[in-house]
Amino acid sequence: MTMRLLQGPLSSNGFTLEDSPDRLGWLVPSDPTGSIEVLWEQYKSQGYLWLKGLLDREAVLAFRRFYFTAFQSTGLLKPGTDPVEGIYSNGEVDQIAAHKIAVEAVRWPEFEQFCLSEPIVKFYEAFFGGDIYLHKRKIIRHTKPADPNCTGGHYDLIYLRAGTDRLCSSWIPLGDTPVEMGGLIYLEGSDALGRKLEAEFSAKNGNLSPEERISAYNQNMKTGWISEDLPSLAHMVNGRWLMADYEAGDMVIHSPYTIHASTVNHDPRNRLRLSTDIRFQRLDDKIDPRWINDWSPDDKL
Ligand SMILES: O=C(O)CCC(=O)C(=O)O
């Protein structure tokens, strides 16, 4: 892949990422049509797979259009612009209406169809070697330009520890998402660190009630995030945050122990970042019962 200069510093929750080759790098793309054995090897060694062009670009953009069209009456989008562009209005948004649509969106049959579209299902059936299960709790996020609040550094098992750890998260950019738009970044080689942290948390959580023990917000974890201070996390492991210029049609999968986060959307065209994150596992593995319902803002996960 071609390296390029960033258009400005990357920041997340008030912390600026160090722009040095020791601290910042690029995700390695994978060919989704490659052999499953090779993809498994890559997944095990990297903790993620950036599956270039797995999905039909037009289908992804059609869903982006469908999603933002639903928000048109809320003031979220710049008047007179095509919803597929997702250009933020910078104006007043009817928060109550927008919230209602966001809650409905994760329940739309069109969203479920998108998540279970053929390329995704076929990929996971081959990857898991059998019948698969899509967690009902599915998330769609839109991120406004310049919003300083980002996803802090975490690994997903913190929220999913009442089921199997043989699961994969899919992060799907719903539209082109160059680095400047604040897509997901990954702490290189962090699957091993996630496993170590989880073992430490399990030991600490041993004396808590069963309900508390699996909670991401118990006394030993507080927020579920390991840290908002992404530069310090990179220093701690003497490693790099890996970023990518995602395109509509890409899907990244990551292990439940791989540490990831997001950065501020600094898109020069003022586009909203739109993405979904959904989780798959083998049908016959244990399913975390807290994830069998649609996402809702108060589901405490
Ligand atoms: O999109 C984001 O900001 C966070 C997504 C995430 O944490 C995930 O895919 O597991």
The ligand as an ORCA input file, in Angstrom:
! r2SCAN-3c Opt
* xyz 0 1
  O     -16.583      2.613     15.933
  C     -16.101      2.854     17.029
  O     -15.793      3.989     17.383
  C     -15.885      1.755     18.028
  C     -16.108      0.388     17.484
  C     -15.638     -0.701     18.366
  O     -15.221     -0.507     19.488
  C     -15.668     -2.073     17.853
  O     -15.880     -2.278     16.644
  O     -15.467     -3.018     18.643
*
